[in-house]
Amino acid sequence: MDNTIPVGLMKNTESYRLDANNMLDESKRSSLGQFMTSAPICRFMASLFKEWKDKEISLLDPGAGVGSLSVSFVDEFLRRKKTPKSIDVTCYEIDMILLKYLKYSMGNINKLCTESCIDFKAIIKSEDFIKGGVALVAENLLQKASERGRFSHAILNPPYKKISAKSDHRRHLRSVGIEVSNLYAGFLALSVEQLKQGGELVAIVPRSFCNGLYFKPFREFFLSRMSIEHLHIFDSREQAFKENKVLQENIILYAVKKKQTNKVIITSSPKNPISKNVESADVSFEKITHRIVPFCSVVKQNDPGLFIHIASTDQDQEIVDKVSIFNYSLPDLGLEVSTGPVVDFRLKDDLVNELEIGSVPLLYPVHFQKNHLQWPKISKKPNAIRVTATSKKWLWRNKGCFVIIRRFTSKEEKRRLVASVYDGSLPGEVIGFENHLNIIHAGRCGVDNDLAMGLTTYLNSTLLDKYFRQFSGHTQVNATDLRFLKYPNPETLRRIGREVGNKTIDQSKIDAIIEKIVVAVNDDGVANHC
């Protein structure tokens, strides 16, 4: 490929990205978590950086790919009224295909900076950023706090891949006090540690770090070091990486290494909002929402989990505030939530289509339709499981009422949260719950009917479903998400349960009941405000 510069620097780099994207092996892309950033997204990310007070800029670009983010960063700063005196870029990339294009991109930047009388230096490190970054952080820890950090800026689209507790990456990160469960969080943490005080960071990352138990140590780490200044969300799940069919919800965040400020900008964009004229200096949007909110609306003051709420509209914020008046988690209620313990392919010899002597009912999502139990049911799934030495430890006592929430919902369904009650009425001393269900229980036993009905009604409310969609970036409902949702107190839940009874009520009635509870709690002065 000819690496001379065509008219548009960004256009040139975008052609590298598309070329490389076609050459990458899909299985390798998945193993490395490689999803490259398109030119419009790159331009928007670069536009979030503020004017830098110093004349010298040092940029970190870990997982640089073909260099799209570095190019957009330099292009952005060269277009500003006050241009820097020098720009140093340090890129990390381990893929040999991408490295070739990355070198072309750095050469193009160098030529442009030379023409603009700006000193430019690029360091390309073809090494694992986790290992290399940990070594640099370990060095920094030996220095005075005021002298730590090499970079004024960091821009990144880190790899998205879970890392096991026993992996080398996890071990390296722990050696410098970083506890994360995904590569992207590791990349973010190491980038933060290498920023100078007052340094700026822009990243496009999954929304999943905003909630859940697994990411709590990372949230503690990040929020103790960085001030979140701007959060951008995409209305379309596929928008950021549609070419690679990524269904993870992504956000763009801009943060500064300093004490948290009181205000946070939240923006959101509909499908394809960003101008695709990559040679233009402007980044234009269509119908973008823009809000400035107090930080305590993003991270609630009374939330020990430090969940990050991103409400793109006043209506979304109202939902967050309404749910925040409730203070009980499931552990606070003395309850547990678990994924169904029966993994059918591991117990396939014990599965039977119909109930027979020596077997007990086995419940799948297909048995819960329109929030009601339909068992037995003719389908591809079995209706029972034999009680054997192998299966017995995965079966629970068939007593009391269990709250059942499907872990997965179909594309046709409007709701993410779909809850039902199983009242313990099927035959047998024990019962099987299949792994695609979440079950709320008390020590593997059911709870009283009023509490179960109250919980189910609350979970099926439009208020909580909308809240959950803000709160969780997952395409499924995880037990950890349910565990740390906020619920009304047990007396209120039982009062809801008694009001509903065992009647079938429609969505409007459910929502009216929950809205009445919200109003009552607010009238009692229990609401939590900033």
C-alpha positions as CSV (number, residue, x, y, z in Angstrom):
1,M,0.0,0.0,0.0
2,D,1.2,3.5,-0.8
3,N,1.5,5.4,2.5
4,T,1.6,8.9,1.0
5,I,-1.0,11.3,2.4
6,P,-4.2,11.9,0.5
7,V,-6.1,15.2,1.0
8,G,-7.8,14.2,4.3
9,L,-5.8,12.7,7.2
10,M,-8.8,11.2,8.8
11,K,-10.1,9.8,5.5
12,N,-6.7,8.2,4.9
13,T,-6.7,6.5,8.4
14,E,-10.3,5.4,7.9
15,S,-9.3,3.6,4.7
16,Y,-6.6,1.8,6.8
17,R,-9.2,0.8,9.3
18,L,-11.6,-0.7,6.8
19,D,-8.8,-2.4,4.9
20,A,-7.4,-4.0,8.1
21,N,-10.9,-4.9,9.3
22,N,-11.4,-7.1,6.3
23,M,-8.0,-8.8,6.9
24,L,-8.5,-9.6,10.6
25,D,-9.4,-13.2,11.5
26,E,-12.8,-13.3,13.2
27,S,-11.7,-15.9,15.8
28,K,-8.6,-13.9,16.6
29,R,-10.6,-10.7,16.8
30,S,-12.9,-12.4,19.4
31,S,-10.0,-13.8,21.4
32,L,-8.3,-10.4,21.5
33,G,-11.5,-8.4,21.9
34,Q,-10.6,-6.3,18.8
35,F,-13.3,-3.8,17.7
36,M,-11.9,-0.8,15.9
37,T,-13.4,2.7,16.2
38,S,-15.0,4.4,13.1
39,A,-13.9,7.9,12.0
40,P,-17.0,9.7,13.2
41,I,-16.8,8.2,16.7
42,C,-13.0,9.0,16.8
43,R,-13.7,12.6,15.8
44,F,-16.3,13.0,18.5
45,M,-14.1,11.5,21.2
46,A,-11.2,13.8,20.3
47,S,-13.5,16.8,20.4
48,L,-14.2,16.2,24.1
49,F,-10.7,17.1,25.2
50,K,-10.4,20.6,26.6
51,E,-7.8,23.3,25.7
52,W,-4.5,22.1,27.2
53,K,-2.7,24.8,29.3
54,D,0.8,23.5,28.4
55,K,2.5,23.7,25.1
56,E,3.7,20.1,25.3
57,I,1.3,17.2,24.9
58,S,2.1,13.5,25.6
59,L,-0.6,11.1,24.5
60,L,-1.2,7.5,25.5
61,D,-3.1,5.2,23.0
62,P,-3.2,1.7,24.4
63,G,-4.6,-0.9,21.9
64,A,-4.1,1.6,19.1
65,G,-5.2,-0.5,16.2
66,V,-4.4,1.4,13.0
67,G,-4.0,4.6,14.9
68,S,-7.5,6.1,14.3
69,L,-7.8,7.6,17.8
70,S,-4.3,9.1,17.8
71,V,-4.9,10.6,14.3
72,S,-8.2,12.1,15.4
73,F,-6.6,13.5,18.5
74,V,-3.7,15.2,16.7
75,D,-6.0,16.4,13.9
76,E,-8.3,18.0,16.6
77,F,-5.5,19.9,18.3
78,L,-3.9,21.1,15.1
79,R,-7.3,22.7,14.2
80,R,-7.5,24.6,17.4
81,K,-6.6,28.3,17.8
82,K,-3.8,27.5,20.3
83,T,-1.7,24.7,18.8
84,P,0.8,22.8,20.9
85,K,4.6,23.2,20.5
86,S,5.1,19.4,20.6
87,I,3.1,16.2,20.6
88,D,4.5,12.9,21.7
89,V,2.4,9.8,21.1
90,T,2.9,6.4,22.7
91,C,0.9,3.6,21.1
92,Y,0.6,-0.1,22.1
93,E,-0.5,-2.7,19.6
94,I,0.3,-6.4,19.3
95,D,-1.4,-7.4,16.1
96,M,1.0,-7.6,13.2
97,I,-1.6,-6.6,10.6
98,L,-2.6,-3.5,12.5
99,L,1.0,-2.6,13.3
100,K,1.7,-2.1,9.6
101,Y,-1.1,0.4,9.3
102,L,-0.3,2.0,12.6
103,K,3.2,2.9,11.3
104,Y,1.6,4.4,8.2
105,S,-0.7,6.5,10.4
106,M,2.2,7.8,12.6
107,G,4.2,8.7,9.4
108,N,1.2,10.7,8.2
109,I,0.9,12.5,11.5
110,N,4.6,13.3,11.5
111,K,4.4,14.8,8.0
112,L,1.4,17.0,9.0
113,C,3.0,18.2,12.2
114,T,6.3,19.0,10.4
115,E,4.3,21.1,7.9
116,S,2.7,22.9,10.9
117,C,6.1,23.5,12.7
118,I,5.1,21.2,15.5
119,D,7.6,18.7,17.0
120,F,6.2,15.2,16.8
121,K,7.5,11.9,18.2
122,A,5.8,8.5,18.0
123,I,6.7,5.5,20.0
124,I,5.1,2.3,18.9
125,K,5.3,-0.6,21.4
126,S,4.4,-4.0,20.0
127,E,3.9,-5.5,23.4
128,D,1.0,-6.4,25.7
129,F,-0.2,-3.2,27.3
130,I,-1.2,-5.0,30.6
131,K,2.3,-6.3,31.2
132,G,4.1,-3.2,30.0
133,G,1.7,-0.9,31.7
134,V,2.0,-2.7,35.0
135,A,5.8,-2.4,34.9
136,L,5.6,1.4,34.3
137,V,3.0,1.7,37.1
138,A,5.3,-0.2,39.5
139,E,8.1,2.2,38.7
140,N,5.7,5.2,39.3
141,L,4.8,3.9,42.7
142,L,8.4,4.3,43.8
143,Q,8.2,8.1,43.0
144,K,6.6,10.9,44.9
145,A,2.8,11.2,44.2
146,S,3.3,14.7,42.7
147,E,5.9,13.3,40.2
148,R,3.9,10.3,39.0
149,G,2.4,10.0,35.6
150,R,4.0,10.4,32.2
151,F,1.1,11.4,30.0
152,S,-1.0,14.5,29.7
153,H,-3.7,12.7,27.7
154,A,-5.1,9.2,27.1
155,I,-7.5,8.2,24.4
156,L,-8.6,4.6,24.1
157,N,-10.9,1.9,22.7
158,P,-9.7,-1.0,24.9
159,P,-10.3,-4.7,24.1
160,Y,-13.4,-6.2,25.5
161,K,-12.6,-9.6,27.0
162,K,-13.2,-11.3,30.4
163,I,-10.0,-12.3,32.3
164,S,-10.1,-15.2,34.7
165,A,-9.0,-14.9,38.3
166,K,-6.0,-17.2,37.7
167,S,-4.8,-15.5,34.4
168,D,-1.5,-13.8,34.0
169,H,-3.2,-10.5,33.2
170,R,-5.1,-10.7,36.5
171,R,-1.9,-11.6,38.4
172,H,0.0,-8.7,36.8
173,L,-2.7,-6.2,37.6
174,R,-3.1,-7.4,41.2
175,S,0.6,-6.8,41.7
176,V,0.0,-3.0,41.5
177,G,-3.3,-3.1,43.4
178,I,-5.7,-3.2,40.4
179,E,-8.6,-5.7,40.7
180,V,-10.7,-6.0,37.5
181,S,-12.5,-8.8,35.7
182,N,-12.3,-7.5,32.1
183,L,-9.4,-6.3,29.9
184,Y,-11.1,-3.0,29.2
185,A,-11.2,-2.1,32.9
186,G,-7.5,-3.1,33.2
187,F,-6.6,-0.9,30.3
188,L,-8.6,2.0,31.8
189,A,-7.0,1.5,35.3
190,L,-3.5,1.4,33.9
191,S,-4.1,4.5,31.7
192,V,-5.4,6.4,34.8
193,E,-2.2,5.5,36.8
194,Q,0.0,6.7,34.0
195,L,-1.7,10.1,33.7
196,K,-0.3,13.2,35.2
197,Q,-2.3,15.1,37.8
198,G,-4.8,17.1,35.8
199,G,-4.4,14.8,32.8
200,E,-7.4,14.0,30.6
201,L,-8.8,10.7,29.5
202,V,-11.4,9.9,26.8
203,A,-12.5,6.3,26.3
204,I,-15.2,4.3,24.6
205,V,-16.0,1.3,26.8
206,P,-18.9,-1.1,27.7
207,R,-21.5,0.3,30.0
208,S,-21.2,-2.8,32.2
209,F,-18.7,-1.3,34.6
210,C,-21.3,1.1,35.8
211,N,-23.0,-1.5,38.0
212,G,-22.7,-4.9,39.5
213,L,-20.5,-6.5,42.1
214,Y,-17.7,-7.6,39.9
215,F,-16.9,-4.0,38.8
216,K,-17.2,-2.5,42.3
217,P,-13.4,-2.5,43.0
218,F,-12.8,-0.8,39.7
219,R,-15.5,1.8,40.3
220,E,-13.8,2.5,43.7
221,F,-10.5,2.8,42.0
222,F,-11.7,5.0,39.2
223,L,-13.9,7.4,41.2
224,S,-11.2,7.9,43.8
225,R,-8.8,9.2,41.2
226,M,-10.8,10.7,38.3
227,S,-13.5,13.4,38.0
228,I,-16.1,12.3,35.5
229,E,-16.9,15.3,33.4
230,H,-18.9,14.0,30.4
231,L,-20.8,10.8,29.7
232,H,-22.2,10.0,26.2
233,I,-24.6,7.1,25.6
234,F,-25.8,5.6,22.3
235,D,-29.6,5.0,21.9
236,S,-28.9,2.1,19.5
237,R,-27.1,-0.9,20.9
238,E,-25.3,-1.6,17.6
239,Q,-24.3,1.9,16.8
240,A,-20.8,2.2,18.0
241,F,-19.5,-1.1,16.4
242,K,-22.2,-2.1,14.0
243,E,-19.7,-3.5,11.5
244,N,-18.6,-6.1,14.0
245,K,-22.1,-6.9,15.3
246,V,-21.2,-6.0,18.8
247,L,-24.4,-6.0,21.0
248,Q,-22.7,-4.7,24.2
249,E,-24.0,-1.3,25.2
250,N,-21.2,1.2,25.0
251,I,-20.6,4.7,26.4
252,I,-18.0,7.4,25.8
253,L,-16.5,9.0,28.9
254,Y,-14.4,12.0,29.5
255,A,-12.6,12.3,32.8
256,V,-9.9,14.4,34.4
257,K,-7.4,13.2,37.0
258,K,-8.5,15.5,39.9
259,K,-11.1,15.7,42.6
260,Q,-14.6,15.1,41.4
261,T,-16.4,18.3,40.2
262,N,-20.0,18.9,41.1
263,K,-21.4,18.9,37.5
264,V,-21.4,16.2,34.8
265,I,-22.5,16.6,31.2
266,I,-24.7,13.8,29.9
267,T,-25.3,13.5,26.2
268,S,-27.0,10.8,24.1
269,S,-27.5,10.3,20.4
270,P,-30.0,8.5,18.2
271,K,-29.0,6.1,15.5
272,N,-26.3,7.4,13.2
273,P,-26.2,10.9,14.8
274,I,-22.6,11.8,13.9
275,S,-21.5,13.6,10.8
276,K,-19.8,11.2,8.4
277,N,-17.8,13.9,6.6
278,V,-14.5,12.7,8.1
279,E,-12.6,15.5,6.4
280,S,-14.7,18.2,8.0
281,A,-13.4,20.0,11.1
282,D,-16.9,19.9,12.6
283,V,-18.6,17.0,14.4
284,S,-22.3,17.5,13.8
285,F,-25.2,15.7,15.4
286,E,-28.9,15.2,14.8
287,K,-31.3,15.4,17.8
288,I,-28.6,14.9,20.4
289,T,-29.8,15.3,24.0
290,H,-27.7,17.4,26.4
291,R,-28.0,17.6,30.2
292,I,-25.9,19.0,33.0
293,V,-26.6,17.3,36.2
294,P,-25.1,17.2,39.7
295,F,-22.6,14.4,40.3
296,C,-24.8,13.0,43.1
297,S,-27.4,12.3,40.4
298,V,-24.8,10.0,38.7
299,V,-23.5,8.3,41.8
300,K,-26.0,8.4,44.7
301,Q,-24.6,9.6,48.0
302,N,-26.1,6.7,49.9
303,D,-25.1,3.9,47.5
304,P,-22.4,1.6,48.9
305,G,-22.2,-0.1,45.5
306,L,-21.2,3.2,43.8
307,F,-23.4,2.4,40.8
308,I,-23.1,5.0,37.9
309,H,-26.5,6.1,36.6
310,I,-26.6,7.7,33.2
311,A,-29.9,9.4,32.6
312,S,-30.0,11.1,29.2
313,T,-33.3,12.9,29.7
314,D,-35.2,14.6,32.5
315,Q,-37.7,11.7,32.3
316,D,-34.9,9.2,32.7
317,Q,-33.6,11.1,35.7
318,E,-37.1,11.1,37.2
319,I,-37.0,7.3,37.0
320,V,-33.6,7.1,38.8
321,D,-34.9,9.4,41.5
322,K,-38.1,7.5,42.1
323,V,-36.3,4.1,42.4
324,S,-33.6,5.7,44.7
325,I,-36.2,6.3,47.4
326,F,-36.1,2.6,48.1
327,N,-33.2,1.4,50.3
328,Y,-33.4,-2.3,50.6
329,S,-31.3,-4.8,48.6
330,L,-32.2,-8.5,48.5
331,P,-29.7,-9.3,51.2
332,D,-31.2,-6.6,53.3
333,L,-34.6,-8.4,52.9
334,G,-33.0,-11.6,54.0
335,L,-33.3,-13.1,50.6
336,E,-31.0,-14.5,48.0
337,V,-31.1,-14.7,44.2
338,S,-29.5,-17.5,42.2
339,T,-29.4,-18.7,38.7
340,G,-31.2,-22.0,38.2
341,P,-28.8,-24.8,39.3
342,V,-29.9,-27.4,36.8
343,V,-27.7,-27.3,33.7
344,D,-29.6,-29.7,31.5
345,F,-26.8,-30.9,29.2
346,R,-24.8,-32.0,32.2
347,L,-27.8,-34.0,33.5
348,K,-29.3,-35.2,30.2
349,D,-29.5,-38.8,31.3
350,D,-31.9,-37.8,34.1
351,L,-34.2,-35.7,32.0
352,V,-37.7,-37.0,31.1
353,N,-40.5,-35.5,29.0
354,E,-43.3,-36.4,31.4
355,L,-43.5,-36.9,35.2
356,E,-42.9,-40.5,36.2
357,I,-42.2,-42.4,39.3
358,G,-38.9,-41.3,40.8
359,S,-38.9,-37.9,39.0
360,V,-40.0,-34.4,40.0
361,P,-41.0,-31.3,37.9
362,L,-38.3,-29.4,36.1
363,L,-39.1,-25.8,35.3
364,Y,-37.7,-23.9,32.2
365,P,-38.5,-20.3,30.9
366,V,-40.9,-21.9,28.5
367,H,-43.1,-22.9,31.5
368,F,-43.6,-19.3,32.5
369,Q,-45.7,-17.5,29.9
370,K,-47.5,-14.1,30.5
371,N,-46.2,-14.3,34.1
372,H,-48.0,-17.5,34.8
373,L,-46.9,-21.1,35.3
374,Q,-47.9,-23.5,32.5
375,W,-46.7,-27.0,33.5
376,P,-46.5,-29.6,32.0
377,K,-46.1,-28.1,28.5
378,I,-45.5,-29.8,25.2
379,S,-42.3,-28.3,23.8
380,K,-38.8,-29.2,23.0
381,K,-37.9,-29.0,26.7
382,P,-38.5,-31.8,29.2
383,N,-41.0,-31.4,32.0
384,A,-39.3,-33.5,34.7
385,I,-36.0,-34.7,36.0
386,R,-35.3,-38.0,37.8
387,V,-34.0,-37.8,41.4
388,T,-30.7,-39.6,41.3
389,A,-27.4,-39.5,43.1
390,T,-26.2,-37.2,40.3
391,S,-29.1,-34.8,40.1
392,K,-30.2,-34.6,43.8
393,K,-27.7,-32.0,44.8
394,W,-29.1,-29.6,42.1
395,L,-32.7,-29.8,43.3
396,W,-34.3,-27.5,45.8
397,R,-36.9,-28.1,48.5
398,N,-40.4,-27.6,47.0
399,K,-41.9,-25.4,49.7
400,G,-43.1,-21.9,49.7
401,C,-43.2,-19.3,46.9
402,F,-40.3,-18.6,44.6
403,V,-40.0,-15.5,42.5
404,I,-38.8,-16.5,39.0
405,I,-37.1,-14.0,36.6
406,R,-36.1,-15.0,33.1
407,R,-32.4,-14.5,32.4
408,F,-33.0,-13.9,28.7
409,T,-35.9,-12.2,26.8
410,S,-36.6,-12.5,23.1
411,K,-36.1,-9.6,20.7
412,E,-39.9,-9.3,20.3
413,E,-40.5,-8.7,24.0
414,K,-40.7,-5.1,25.1
415,R,-39.6,-5.8,28.7
416,R,-36.1,-6.8,30.0
417,L,-37.5,-7.8,33.4
418,V,-40.1,-10.5,33.3
419,A,-41.1,-12.0,36.7
420,S,-43.5,-14.8,37.8
421,V,-44.3,-16.6,41.0
422,Y,-44.0,-20.4,41.5
423,D,-46.1,-21.2,44.5
424,G,-44.7,-24.7,45.4
425,S,-47.9,-26.4,44.3
426,L,-46.4,-29.0,41.9
427,P,-46.0,-32.6,43.2
428,G,-42.8,-33.7,44.8
429,E,-40.7,-32.8,47.9
430,V,-38.0,-31.2,45.6
431,I,-38.1,-29.3,42.4
432,G,-35.7,-28.4,39.6
433,F,-35.0,-24.9,38.2
434,E,-33.2,-24.8,34.9
435,N,-30.1,-22.5,34.4
436,H,-31.9,-19.9,32.2
437,L,-34.0,-18.8,35.2
438,N,-33.1,-16.5,38.1
439,I,-34.8,-17.5,41.4
440,I,-35.3,-15.3,44.4
441,H,-35.5,-17.6,47.5
442,A,-34.7,-17.9,51.2
443,G,-32.0,-20.5,51.7
444,R,-33.2,-22.6,48.7
445,C,-36.8,-22.5,50.0
446,G,-39.6,-20.3,49.0
447,V,-41.0,-17.3,50.9
448,D,-44.5,-16.4,51.9
449,N,-47.1,-15.6,49.2
450,D,-47.5,-11.9,50.1
451,L,-43.8,-11.2,49.9
452,A,-43.4,-13.1,46.6
453,M,-46.4,-11.4,45.0
454,G,-45.1,-8.0,46.2
455,L,-41.6,-8.6,44.7
456,T,-43.1,-9.9,41.5
457,T,-45.4,-6.9,41.1
458,Y,-42.5,-4.5,41.7
459,L,-40.2,-6.3,39.3
460,N,-42.9,-6.2,36.6
461,S,-43.5,-2.5,36.9
462,T,-42.7,-0.2,34.0
463,L,-40.8,2.0,36.4
464,L,-38.3,-0.7,37.4
465,D,-38.0,-2.1,33.8
466,K,-37.0,1.4,32.5
467,Y,-34.7,1.9,35.5
468,F,-33.0,-1.5,34.8
469,R,-32.4,-0.6,31.2
470,Q,-30.5,2.5,32.4
471,F,-28.8,0.7,35.2
472,S,-27.6,-2.4,33.2
473,G,-25.7,-2.6,30.0
474,H,-26.2,-6.3,29.7
475,T,-28.3,-8.1,27.1
476,Q,-29.4,-10.5,29.9
477,V,-30.6,-10.2,33.5
478,N,-27.9,-11.3,35.8
479,A,-28.4,-12.5,39.4
480,T,-25.9,-9.9,40.6
481,D,-28.0,-7.1,39.0
482,L,-31.1,-8.3,40.8
483,R,-29.2,-8.7,44.1
484,F,-28.2,-5.0,44.3
485,L,-31.4,-3.4,42.8
486,K,-33.2,-1.3,45.4
487,Y,-36.5,-2.6,46.7
488,P,-39.2,-1.3,49.0
489,N,-39.1,-2.5,52.6
490,P,-40.6,-5.9,53.5
491,E,-43.8,-4.4,55.0
492,T,-44.4,-2.4,51.8
493,L,-43.8,-5.4,49.6
494,R,-46.2,-7.6,51.6
495,R,-48.8,-4.8,51.4
496,I,-48.4,-4.8,47.6
497,G,-48.7,-8.5,47.6
498,R,-51.9,-8.5,49.7
499,E,-53.4,-5.8,47.4
500,V,-52.7,-7.9,44.3
501,G,-53.5,-11.3,45.9
502,N,-53.6,-14.0,43.3
503,K,-55.5,-11.9,40.8
504,T,-54.3,-11.4,37.2
505,I,-53.8,-7.6,36.8
506,D,-52.7,-5.7,33.7
507,Q,-49.7,-3.5,33.3
508,S,-51.6,-0.2,34.0
509,K,-52.8,-1.6,37.4
510,I,-49.3,-2.8,38.3
511,D,-47.9,0.7,37.5
512,A,-50.6,2.4,39.4
513,I,-49.9,0.4,42.5
514,I,-46.1,1.1,42.4
515,E,-46.7,4.8,41.6
516,K,-49.0,5.0,44.7
517,I,-46.1,3.5,46.8
518,V,-43.6,6.0,45.4
519,V,-45.9,8.9,46.2
520,A,-46.5,7.6,49.7
521,V,-42.8,7.2,50.5
522,N,-42.1,10.7,49.2
523,D,-44.8,12.1,51.4
524,D,-43.2,10.4,54.4
525,G,-40.0,12.4,53.6
526,V,-37.9,9.3,52.9
527,A,-36.8,10.3,49.5
528,N,-33.0,10.7,48.9
529,H,-31.9,13.8,47.2
530,C,-28.5,15.3,46.4
